[in-house]
Amino acid sequence: MNAAYDRLKARAARIATLGEAQAMLHWDASAMMPPGGAAARGEQLATLAGLAHELATAPEVAEDLAVAEAEGEWDRANLELMRRAHRRSAALPTALVEAMARANSACESTWREAKARSDFALVRPALEEVVRLQREMARALSAALGLSPYDALMEGYQRGVTAAEVEPVFAAYEAFLREALPRAEAIQARRPAPRPLPGPFPVDKQRLLCRRMSERVGLDYGHARLDESLHPFCGGTPTDVRLTTFYAEDDVAKALMGVLHETGHAQYERGLPAAWARQPVGDAAGMAAHESQSLIVEMQACRSDGFLSFLGRELRASFGGDPALYATENLVALWRRVERGHIRVDADELTYPAHVILRFRLERAMIEGALEVADLPAAWNEGFSALLGIVPPDDARGCLQDIHWHDGAFGYFPSYTLGAMAAAQLMQAARREVPEIDDALAQGEMLPLMAWLREKVHAQGSRLGFQDLLRHATGKLLDPEDFMGHLRRRYLNV
């Protein structure tokens, strides 16, 4: 250890603190801020982004990185992550960083109105500016990192994963889906149709239920809060986690499963190594790793037969009605139903990857210049039809449904399906090492699973990359067959 490394650690903590402030402003913009605050919020975020970038690229940073030394595995990993972050930051001028923050904030605000009106033309100019700046950033990062422009963006969300690695995984899944989806639909059609739960579901009761169920997963509301937003998300900081969802009085599953999903994200943040807080190595291992934690909670654990039997009792206690409606077999039929739908966040786990594959292909084409923003709605509809055989009836249920591109998140979408595959692999390993997991889930008890994840995933921070983290936890690199095997058992009776 030397003085240069100590200075770098102090600087990293200041940069991280600015990032925490940005995270809170983003949360507020989605959950609390009135529409009239959008312009000022854009300037606030741009200023913070500029300050953080100036701290990260100051001349003395390069000088310290050149002579810094670190002892011990965690410190060496921390120093290497600092060098990685500096390479990315130094490739971008501060003016571009601030311009992107402004453009993203403005586009996100316009997107909300465009989605409500189902009017792509309304947001098109703002999205064109976002894409122009994303292309500029991608070119700068590409030159500095020796990656393709799109890979340079992907690397910012999940290091060590490239489009060339993702392509064959997605192609294999597309082939699997082509055969598996009609089979699953045929099996489902031979079974009794599910009976809908008796609504309406008052929002105040839903709030109580959602909070109670997230507490069952282990979330401590002394360090978290739950609010409402147009698009559910988990933000904030490890000691002040902010979850959001949206409530529909005719469908309790929307909010409930959304909160359980976001609680998986929150638990990952809460479980990160406190000793390395505000240091690069103390962050999550990337967005694919993060998605694995939300999906192991929502899809692997909370939609299991055991947990659904527990959840049925909780639902009846909250909303009343015929006990048969809350029976495990009816909840399975309702909440593990395969259906070709237009909305990604409502998709079942069998068809969900098709939504991601489409977005991966479209955003890559936009960054590479093969697709212009003006042509996005038509390309979306054509691609969606090719993957799932249906066409969105309007843009709100098509290319306007997600916030990500309008907020400048290009290169993010592959993380969703990589995370789903990792979640299945992690769950298989957890069940092997902790056989009592399923009995505990039937009692609504998540502690055995959470304890395993705390040790194997959360406490590792970003010391390990995505693939090494999976090898540490499961004994092997990402194996998509674990995910497809899970789907065969759950939907194809294999």
C-alpha positions as a Python dict, from the first residue, in 0.01 Angstrom:
ca = {
    (1, 'M'): (0, 0, 0),
    (2, 'N'): (128, 351, -69),
    (3, 'A'): (20, 713, -54),
    (4, 'A'): (-87, 716, -420),
    (5, 'Y'): (-331, 432, -362),
    (6, 'D'): (-465, 604, -49),
    (7, 'R'): (-529, 920, -250),
    (8, 'L'): (-708, 716, -517),
    (9, 'K'): (-931, 555, -255),
    (10, 'A'): (-1025, 894, -111),
    (11, 'R'): (-1105, 1024, -460),
    (12, 'A'): (-1311, 713, -543),
    (13, 'A'): (-1518, 770, -228),
    (14, 'R'): (-1592, 1130, -333),
    (15, 'I'): (-1691, 1020, -684),
    (16, 'A'): (-1914, 749, -538),
    (17, 'T'): (-2083, 1002, -310),
    (18, 'L'): (-2164, 1220, -610),
    (19, 'G'): (-2307, 910, -776),
    (20, 'E'): (-2526, 850, -472),
    (21, 'A'): (-2662, 1204, -504),
    (22, 'Q'): (-2735, 1142, -873),
    (23, 'A'): (-2914, 819, -783),
    (24, 'M'): (-3141, 1000, -539),
    (25, 'L'): (-3222, 1270, -792),
    (26, 'H'): (-3308, 1003, -1050),
    (27, 'W'): (-3535, 829, -798),
    (28, 'D'): (-3705, 1157, -712),
    (29, 'A'): (-3758, 1237, -1080),
    (30, 'S'): (-3942, 908, -1127),
    (31, 'A'): (-4133, 889, -799),
    (32, 'M'): (-4189, 1240, -659),
    (33, 'M'): (-4087, 1527, -885),
    (34, 'P'): (-4363, 1735, -1049),
    (35, 'P'): (-4341, 1763, -1428),
    (36, 'G'): (-4235, 2125, -1406),
    (37, 'G'): (-3912, 2029, -1236),
    (38, 'A'): (-3772, 1839, -1534),
    (39, 'A'): (-3559, 2117, -1684),
    (40, 'A'): (-3395, 2208, -1354),
    (41, 'R'): (-3340, 1841, -1276),
    (42, 'G'): (-3159, 1797, -1605),
    (43, 'E'): (-2917, 2076, -1512),
    (44, 'Q'): (-2865, 1932, -1162),
    (45, 'L'): (-2781, 1589, -1302),
    (46, 'A'): (-2556, 1738, -1569),
    (47, 'T'): (-2364, 1938, -1310),
    (48, 'L'): (-2312, 1637, -1085),
    (49, 'A'): (-2208, 1423, -1381),
    (50, 'G'): (-1959, 1690, -1484),
    (51, 'L'): (-1815, 1722, -1133),
    (52, 'A'): (-1774, 1345, -1102),
    (53, 'H'): (-1609, 1330, -1444),
    (54, 'E'): (-1367, 1608, -1358),
    (55, 'L'): (-1269, 1428, -1039),
    (56, 'A'): (-1219, 1105, -1230),
    (57, 'T'): (-1006, 1257, -1506),
    (58, 'A'): (-792, 1510, -1318),
    (59, 'P'): (-421, 1490, -1421),
    (60, 'E'): (-315, 1367, -1077),
    (61, 'V'): (-531, 1056, -1116),
    (62, 'A'): (-320, 927, -1403),
    (63, 'E'): (-7, 1014, -1206),
    (64, 'D'): (-126, 822, -899),
    (65, 'L'): (-241, 525, -1105),
    (66, 'A'): (104, 501, -1261),
    (67, 'V'): (277, 453, -925),
    (68, 'A'): (3, 309, -700),
    (69, 'E'): (61, -28, -542),
    (70, 'A'): (-180, -245, -346),
    (71, 'E'): (-140, -555, -134),
    (72, 'G'): (-401, -823, -83),
    (73, 'E'): (-658, -963, -324),
    (74, 'W'): (-930, -708, -255),
    (75, 'D'): (-701, -406, -278),
    (76, 'R'): (-542, -532, -597),
    (77, 'A'): (-886, -585, -749),
    (78, 'N'): (-990, -239, -632),
    (79, 'L'): (-688, -78, -796),
    (80, 'E'): (-749, -262, -1122),
    (81, 'L'): (-1111, -146, -1124),
    (82, 'M'): (-990, 211, -1066),
    (83, 'R'): (-765, 179, -1372),
    (84, 'R'): (-1055, 43, -1576),
    (85, 'A'): (-1283, 329, -1468),
    (86, 'H'): (-1014, 584, -1550),
    (87, 'R'): (-967, 445, -1902),
    (88, 'R'): (-1339, 489, -1965),
    (89, 'S'): (-1362, 834, -1808),
    (90, 'A'): (-1050, 971, -1974),
    (91, 'A'): (-1189, 877, -2315),
    (92, 'L'): (-1482, 1119, -2273),
    (93, 'P'): (-1470, 1499, -2262),
    (94, 'T'): (-1661, 1657, -1975),
    (95, 'A'): (-1876, 1853, -2219),
    (96, 'L'): (-2002, 1527, -2371),
    (97, 'V'): (-2077, 1376, -2030),
    (98, 'E'): (-2281, 1681, -1931),
    (99, 'A'): (-2457, 1694, -2268),
    (100, 'M'): (-2560, 1330, -2234),
    (101, 'A'): (-2699, 1390, -1885),
    (102, 'R'): (-2907, 1681, -2012),
    (103, 'A'): (-3029, 1495, -2319),
    (104, 'N'): (-3119, 1184, -2122),
    (105, 'S'): (-3315, 1382, -1865),
    (106, 'A'): (-3503, 1578, -2131),
    (107, 'C'): (-3580, 1267, -2336),
    (108, 'E'): (-3700, 1071, -2035),
    (109, 'S'): (-3938, 1350, -1941),
    (110, 'T'): (-4077, 1370, -2297),
    (111, 'W'): (-4104, 990, -2316),
    (112, 'R'): (-4350, 985, -2028),
    (113, 'E'): (-4593, 1202, -2226),
    (114, 'A'): (-4524, 1018, -2552),
    (115, 'K'): (-4596, 682, -2393),
    (116, 'A'): (-4918, 811, -2237),
    (117, 'R'): (-5030, 935, -2580),
    (118, 'S'): (-4879, 640, -2771),
    (119, 'D'): (-4713, 899, -2994),
    (120, 'F'): (-4360, 811, -3102),
    (121, 'A'): (-4332, 1129, -3309),
    (122, 'L'): (-4349, 1331, -2988),
    (123, 'V'): (-4028, 1183, -2846),
    (124, 'R'): (-3847, 1115, -3172),
    (125, 'P'): (-3638, 1438, -3181),
    (126, 'A'): (-3526, 1393, -2820),
    (127, 'L'): (-3440, 1026, -2878),
    (128, 'E'): (-3246, 1116, -3193),
    (129, 'E'): (-3030, 1348, -2981),
    (130, 'V'): (-2976, 1077, -2722),
    (131, 'V'): (-2873, 828, -2991),
    (132, 'R'): (-2641, 1083, -3154),
    (133, 'L'): (-2462, 1138, -2824),
    (134, 'Q'): (-2453, 765, -2748),
    (135, 'R'): (-2287, 703, -3084),
    (136, 'E'): (-2033, 974, -3009),
    (137, 'M'): (-1959, 823, -2669),
    (138, 'A'): (-1937, 472, -2816),
    (139, 'R'): (-1683, 583, -3077),
    (140, 'A'): (-1467, 753, -2815),
    (141, 'L'): (-1477, 451, -2584),
    (142, 'S'): (-1413, 215, -2875),
    (143, 'A'): (-1089, 393, -2963),
    (144, 'A'): (-971, 397, -2602),
    (145, 'L'): (-1065, 41, -2508),
    (146, 'G'): (-1002, -146, -2831),
    (147, 'L'): (-1360, -270, -2847),
    (148, 'S'): (-1635, -226, -3102),
    (149, 'P'): (-1856, 76, -3030),
    (150, 'Y'): (-2147, -137, -2909),
    (151, 'D'): (-1919, -363, -2701),
    (152, 'A'): (-1775, -51, -2538),
    (153, 'L'): (-2126, 42, -2422),
    (154, 'M'): (-2204, -314, -2308),
    (155, 'E'): (-1883, -319, -2107),
    (156, 'G'): (-2009, -27, -1904),
    (157, 'Y'): (-2296, -241, -1773),
    (158, 'Q'): (-2133, -583, -1750),
    (159, 'R'): (-1759, -603, -1789),
    (160, 'G'): (-1610, -890, -1980),
    (161, 'V'): (-1918, -968, -2191),
    (162, 'T'): (-1926, -888, -2563),
    (163, 'A'): (-2188, -903, -2837),
    (164, 'A'): (-1994, -1186, -3002),
    (165, 'E'): (-2045, -1394, -2688),
    (166, 'V'): (-2410, -1298, -2653),
    (167, 'E'): (-2509, -1364, -3015),
    (168, 'P'): (-2475, -1746, -3012),
    (169, 'V'): (-2644, -1769, -2671),
    (170, 'F'): (-2940, -1571, -2800),
    (171, 'A'): (-2949, -1760, -3130),
    (172, 'A'): (-2959, -2091, -2941),
    (173, 'Y'): (-3241, -1963, -2723),
    (174, 'E'): (-3437, -1841, -3024),
    (175, 'A'): (-3413, -2192, -3172),
    (176, 'F'): (-3518, -2344, -2839),
    (177, 'L'): (-3815, -2105, -2814),
    (178, 'R'): (-3932, -2186, -3165),
    (179, 'E'): (-3987, -2546, -3055),
    (180, 'A'): (-4064, -2501, -2686),
    (181, 'L'): (-4327, -2227, -2705),
    (182, 'P'): (-4584, -2417, -2916),
    (183, 'R'): (-4530, -2726, -2699),
    (184, 'A'): (-4583, -2528, -2379),
    (185, 'E'): (-4895, -2365, -2523),
    (186, 'A'): (-5034, -2705, -2621),
    (187, 'I'): (-4968, -2852, -2274),
    (188, 'Q'): (-5127, -2548, -2114),
    (189, 'A'): (-5434, -2570, -2340),
    (190, 'R'): (-5505, -2926, -2220),
    (191, 'R'): (-5528, -2810, -1858),
    (192, 'P'): (-5821, -2637, -1690),
    (193, 'A'): (-5818, -2264, -1747),
    (194, 'P'): (-5710, -2064, -1441),
    (195, 'R'): (-5977, -1886, -1244),
    (196, 'P'): (-5904, -1515, -1193),
    (197, 'L'): (-5857, -1386, -842),
    (198, 'P'): (-6149, -1181, -709),
    (199, 'G'): (-6075, -813, -752),
    (200, 'P'): (-6073, -529, -706),
    (201, 'F'): (-5758, -515, -495),
    (202, 'P'): (-5752, -189, -299),
    (203, 'V'): (-5418, -13, -337),
    (204, 'D'): (-5375, 42, 36),
    (205, 'K'): (-5399, -333, 98),
    (206, 'Q'): (-5162, -402, -189),
    (207, 'R'): (-4905, -167, -39),
    (208, 'L'): (-4919, -350, 293),
    (209, 'L'): (-4892, -689, 125),
    (210, 'C'): (-4602, -584, -96),
    (211, 'R'): (-4408, -446, 197),
    (212, 'R'): (-4478, -755, 407),
    (213, 'M'): (-4364, -990, 130),
    (214, 'S'): (-4047, -793, 64),
    (215, 'E'): (-3975, -816, 436),
    (216, 'R'): (-4017, -1194, 409),
    (217, 'V'): (-3738, -1188, 151),
    (218, 'G'): (-3529, -1008, 413),
    (219, 'L'): (-3549, -639, 323),
    (220, 'D'): (-3496, -408, 619),
    (221, 'Y'): (-3718, -100, 588),
    (222, 'G'): (-3489, 85, 826),
    (223, 'H'): (-3273, 114, 514),
    (224, 'A'): (-3537, 111, 238),
    (225, 'R'): (-3863, 261, 121),
    (226, 'L'): (-4129, 169, -134),
    (227, 'D'): (-4293, 424, -363),
    (228, 'E'): (-4476, 441, -697),
    (229, 'S'): (-4346, 520, -1045),
    (230, 'L'): (-4442, 466, -1407),
    (231, 'H'): (-4168, 203, -1446),
    (232, 'P'): (-4073, -17, -1145),
    (233, 'F'): (-3709, 6, -1042),
    (234, 'C'): (-3466, -19, -753),
    (235, 'G'): (-3232, 273, -690),
    (236, 'G'): (-3071, 467, -410),
    (237, 'T'): (-2769, 343, -218),
    (238, 'P'): (-2684, 29, -18),
    (239, 'T'): (-2790, 196, 307),
    (240, 'D'): (-3088, 385, 159),
    (241, 'V'): (-3252, 161, -101),
    (242, 'R'): (-3542, 304, -301),
    (243, 'L'): (-3792, 63, -458),
    (244, 'T'): (-4081, 163, -680),
    (245, 'T'): (-4373, -20, -835),
    (246, 'F'): (-4712, 63, -985),
    (247, 'Y'): (-5048, -68, -866),
    (248, 'A'): (-5342, -193, -1070),
    (249, 'E'): (-5663, -252, -875),
    (250, 'D'): (-5767, -529, -1112),
    (251, 'D'): (-5436, -723, -1097),
    (252, 'V'): (-5250, -773, -772),
    (253, 'A'): (-4968, -965, -944),
    (254, 'K'): (-4836, -657, -1125),
    (255, 'A'): (-4729, -476, -811),
    (256, 'L'): (-4655, -781, -600),
    (257, 'M'): (-4426, -960, -842),
    (258, 'G'): (-4271, -628, -936),
    (259, 'V'): (-4184, -556, -574),
    (260, 'L'): (-4045, -906, -520),
    (261, 'H'): (-3829, -860, -831),
    (262, 'E'): (-3700, -523, -711),
    (263, 'T'): (-3644, -665, -363),
    (264, 'G'): (-3395, -908, -518),
    (265, 'H'): (-3203, -606, -648),
    (266, 'A'): (-3235, -436, -310),
    (267, 'Q'): (-3104, -738, -121),
    (268, 'Y'): (-2798, -747, -345),
    (269, 'E'): (-2727, -381, -267),
    (270, 'R'): (-2785, -435, 103),
    (271, 'G'): (-2551, -736, 103),
    (272, 'L'): (-2253, -568, -63),
    (273, 'P'): (-1935, -565, 152),
    (274, 'A'): (-1970, -266, 386),
    (275, 'A'): (-1594, -256, 444),
    (276, 'W'): (-1552, -160, 77),
    (277, 'A'): (-1841, 90, 55),
    (278, 'R'): (-1782, 369, -198),
    (279, 'Q'): (-1491, 181, -352),
    (280, 'P'): (-1510, 22, -697),
    (281, 'V'): (-1459, -327, -557),
    (282, 'G'): (-1750, -274, -319),
    (283, 'D'): (-2000, -224, -602),
    (284, 'A'): (-2220, -493, -755),
    (285, 'A'): (-2048, -713, -1013),
    (286, 'G'): (-2249, -568, -1303),
    (287, 'M'): (-2601, -556, -1436),
    (288, 'A'): (-2622, -919, -1549),
    (289, 'A'): (-2516, -1015, -1197),
    (290, 'H'): (-2777, -773, -1060),
    (291, 'E'): (-3053, -918, -1277),
    (292, 'S'): (-2963, -1266, -1157),
    (293, 'Q'): (-3044, -1153, -804),
    (294, 'S'): (-3383, -1003, -890),
    (295, 'L'): (-3480, -1305, -1096),
    (296, 'I'): (-3364, -1569, -850),
    (297, 'V'): (-3605, -1407, -603),
    (298, 'E'): (-3900, -1341, -832),
    (299, 'M'): (-3887, -1625, -1085),
    (300, 'Q'): (-3690, -1903, -920),
    (301, 'A'): (-3809, -1866, -560),
    (302, 'C'): (-4135, -1670, -547),
    (303, 'R'): (-4298, -1846, -842),
    (304, 'S'): (-4201, -2190, -713),
    (305, 'D'): (-4480, -2425, -606),
    (306, 'G'): (-4373, -2402, -244),
    (307, 'F'): (-4372, -2024, -216),
    (308, 'L'): (-4697, -1993, -414),
    (309, 'S'): (-4866, -2220, -159),
    (310, 'F'): (-4756, -1980, 115),
    (311, 'L'): (-4845, -1674, -92),
    (312, 'G'): (-5196, -1805, -156),
    (313, 'R'): (-5265, -1801, 217),
    (314, 'E'): (-5133, -1447, 245),
    (315, 'L'): (-5342, -1326, -46),
    (316, 'R'): (-5662, -1472, 94),
    (317, 'A'): (-5591, -1316, 432),
    (318, 'S'): (-5550, -978, 262),
    (319, 'F'): (-5834, -985, 9),
    (320, 'G'): (-6071, -1270, 101),
    (321, 'G'): (-6274, -1484, -136),
    (322, 'D'): (-6306, -1848, -236),
    (323, 'P'): (-6013, -2052, -93),
    (324, 'A'): (-5996, -2255, -414),
    (325, 'L'): (-5891, -1946, -606),
    (326, 'Y'): (-5581, -1917, -390),
    (327, 'A'): (-5486, -2283, -419),
    (328, 'T'): (-5135, -2348, -545),
    (329, 'E'): (-5251, -2508, -869),
    (330, 'N'): (-5463, -2204, -956),
    (331, 'L'): (-5184, -1958, -876),
    (332, 'V'): (-4946, -2169, -1085),
    (333, 'A'): (-5191, -2156, -1375),
    (334, 'L'): (-5231, -1779, -1333),
    (335, 'W'): (-4875, -1670, -1261),
    (336, 'R'): (-4677, -1922, -1458),
    (337, 'R'): (-4895, -1888, -1763),
    (338, 'V'): (-4723, -1885, -2102),
    (339, 'E'): (-4861, -1617, -2330),
    (340, 'R'): (-4734, -1427, -2632),
    (341, 'G'): (-4770, -1070, -2513),
    (342, 'H'): (-4648, -729, -2618),
    (343, 'I'): (-4518, -599, -2284),
    (344, 'R'): (-4175, -707, -2163),
    (345, 'V'): (-4234, -648, -1793),
    (346, 'D'): (-4550, -862, -1807),
    (347, 'A'): (-4390, -1146, -2004),
    (348, 'D'): (-4358, -1500, -1871),
    (349, 'E'): (-4007, -1636, -1828),
    (350, 'L'): (-4029, -1852, -2140),
    (351, 'T'): (-4107, -1566, -2380),
    (352, 'Y'): (-3924, -1289, -2190),
    (353, 'P'): (-3587, -1354, -2360),
    (354, 'A'): (-3748, -1289, -2698),
    (355, 'H'): (-3822, -934, -2582),
    (356, 'V'): (-3457, -892, -2485),
    (357, 'I'): (-3324, -1045, -2805),
    (358, 'L'): (-3527, -792, -3006),
    (359, 'R'): (-3397, -497, -2806),
    (360, 'F'): (-3038, -623, -2824),
    (361, 'R'): (-3056, -639, -3203),
    (362, 'L'): (-3227, -301, -3241),
    (363, 'E'): (-3005, -105, -3004),
    (364, 'R'): (-2693, -255, -3157),
    (365, 'A'): (-2817, -154, -3502),
    (366, 'M'): (-2889, 200, -3381),
    (367, 'I'): (-2543, 241, -3229),
    (368, 'E'): (-2375, 100, -3539),
    (369, 'G'): (-2577, 331, -3766),
    (370, 'A'): (-2763, 51, -3941),
    (371, 'L'): (-3096, 169, -3797),
    (372, 'E'): (-3213, 528, -3763),
    (373, 'V'): (-3447, 639, -3488),
    (374, 'A'): (-3714, 734, -3740),
    (375, 'D'): (-3733, 372, -3854),
    (376, 'L'): (-3749, 225, -3503),
    (377, 'P'): (-4128, 164, -3480),
    (378, 'A'): (-4138, -32, -3808),
    (379, 'A'): (-3824, -229, -3723),
    (380, 'W'): (-3965, -307, -3380),
    (381, 'N'): (-4292, -440, -3518),
    (382, 'E'): (-4118, -646, -3784),
    (383, 'G'): (-3873, -798, -3536),
    (384, 'F'): (-4141, -867, -3278),
    (385, 'S'): (-4353, -1048, -3532),
    (386, 'A'): (-4057, -1263, -3637),
    (387, 'L'): (-3981, -1365, -3277),
    (388, 'L'): (-4329, -1408, -3126),
    (389, 'G'): (-4568, -1404, -3419),
    (390, 'I'): (-4766, -1100, -3303),
    (391, 'V'): (-4751, -728, -3382),
    (392, 'P'): (-4796, -453, -3121),
    (393, 'P'): (-5122, -263, -3177),
    (394, 'D'): (-4962, 74, -3099),
    (395, 'D'): (-4631, 230, -3003),
    (396, 'A'): (-4713, 241, -2631),
    (397, 'R'): (-4714, -138, -2641),
    (398, 'G'): (-4428, -137, -2887),
    (399, 'C'): (-4113, 72, -2901),
    (400, 'L'): (-4229, 323, -2638),
    (401, 'Q'): (-4288, 76, -2357),
    (402, 'D'): (-3941, 90, -2195),
    (403, 'I'): (-3762, 383, -2036),
    (404, 'H'): (-3410, 256, -2103),
    (405, 'W'): (-3319, 405, -2442),
    (406, 'H'): (-3489, 732, -2356),
    (407, 'D'): (-3266, 753, -2049),
    (408, 'G'): (-2953, 672, -2248),
    (409, 'A'): (-2916, 308, -2142),
    (410, 'F'): (-2774, 141, -2455),
    (411, 'G'): (-2596, -191, -2403),
    (412, 'Y'): (-2803, -273, -2094),
    (413, 'F'): (-3068, -506, -2233),
    (414, 'P'): (-2857, -824, -2275),
    (415, 'S'): (-2810, -822, -1898),
    (416, 'Y'): (-3173, -920, -1845),
    (417, 'T'): (-3150, -1257, -2016),
    (418, 'L'): (-2792, -1326, -1908),
    (419, 'G'): (-2921, -1261, -1556),
    (420, 'A'): (-3215, -1501, -1601),
    (421, 'M'): (-2976, -1772, -1715),
    (422, 'A'): (-2743, -1704, -1425),
    (423, 'A'): (-3036, -1710, -1180),
    (424, 'A'): (-3132, -2062, -1288),
    (425, 'Q'): (-2770, -2174, -1257),
    (426, 'L'): (-2736, -2019, -912),
    (427, 'M'): (-3064, -2169, -790),
    (428, 'Q'): (-2958, -2513, -904),
    (429, 'A'): (-2631, -2481, -712),
    (430, 'A'): (-2807, -2340, -404),
    (431, 'R'): (-3054, -2630, -395),
    (432, 'R'): (-2768, -2873, -427),
    (433, 'E'): (-2574, -2719, -138),
    (434, 'V'): (-2874, -2623, 83),
    (435, 'P'): (-3138, -2898, 42),
    (436, 'E'): (-3383, -2733, 282),
    (437, 'I'): (-3443, -2434, 54),
    (438, 'D'): (-3769, -2563, -96),
    (439, 'D'): (-3918, -2667, 239),
    (440, 'A'): (-3836, -2320, 369),
    (441, 'L'): (-3998, -2152, 68),
    (442, 'A'): (-4321, -2342, 134),
    (443, 'Q'): (-4328, -2167, 473),
    (444, 'G'): (-4252, -1827, 319),
    (445, 'E'): (-3901, -1841, 458),
    (446, 'M'): (-3620, -1701, 241),
    (447, 'L'): (-3335, -1710, 492),
    (448, 'P'): (-3164, -2030, 368),
    (449, 'L'): (-3153, -1900, 11),
    (450, 'M'): (-3057, -1547, 112),
    (451, 'A'): (-2778, -1670, 339),
    (452, 'W'): (-2631, -1870, 51),
    (453, 'L'): (-2656, -1570, -185),
    (454, 'R'): (-2502, -1338, 74),
    (455, 'E'): (-2192, -1556, 91),
    (456, 'K'): (-2161, -1664, -271),
    (457, 'V'): (-2270, -1346, -455),
    (458, 'H'): (-2349, -1035, -250),
    (459, 'A'): (-2041, -1032, -27),
    (460, 'Q'): (-1811, -1070, -328),
    (461, 'G'): (-1881, -715, -447),
    (462, 'S'): (-1716, -666, -785),
    (463, 'R'): (-1399, -848, -687),
    (464, 'L'): (-1499, -1105, -951),
    (465, 'G'): (-1638, -1046, -1298),
    (466, 'F'): (-1964, -1206, -1411),
    (467, 'Q'): (-1815, -1533, -1532),
    (468, 'D'): (-1573, -1570, -1240),
    (469, 'L'): (-1854, -1495, -996),
    (470, 'L'): (-2060, -1778, -1146),
    (471, 'R'): (-1763, -2012, -1131),
    (472, 'H'): (-1706, -1917, -766),
    (473, 'A'): (-2072, -1978, -676),
    (474, 'T'): (-2161, -2273, -899),
    (475, 'G'): (-1834, -2431, -1008),
    (476, 'K'): (-1872, -2339, -1377),
    (477, 'L'): (-1905, -2050, -1620),
    (478, 'L'): (-2245, -1943, -1753),
    (479, 'D'): (-2427, -2251, -1882),
    (480, 'P'): (-2749, -2155, -2068),
    (481, 'E'): (-2857, -2520, -2055),
    (482, 'D'): (-2934, -2479, -1683),
    (483, 'F'): (-3192, -2214, -1774),
    (484, 'M'): (-3342, -2414, -2058),
    (485, 'G'): (-3351, -2722, -1834),
    (486, 'H'): (-3541, -2521, -1573),
    (487, 'L'): (-3791, -2412, -1839),
    (488, 'R'): (-3835, -2769, -1966),
    (489, 'R'): (-3912, -2892, -1615),
    (490, 'R'): (-4150, -2608, -1538),
    (491, 'Y'): (-4337, -2574, -1871),
    (492, 'L'): (-4277, -2885, -2077),
    (493, 'N'): (-4307, -3154, -1807),
    (494, 'V'): (-3959, -3280, -1897),
}
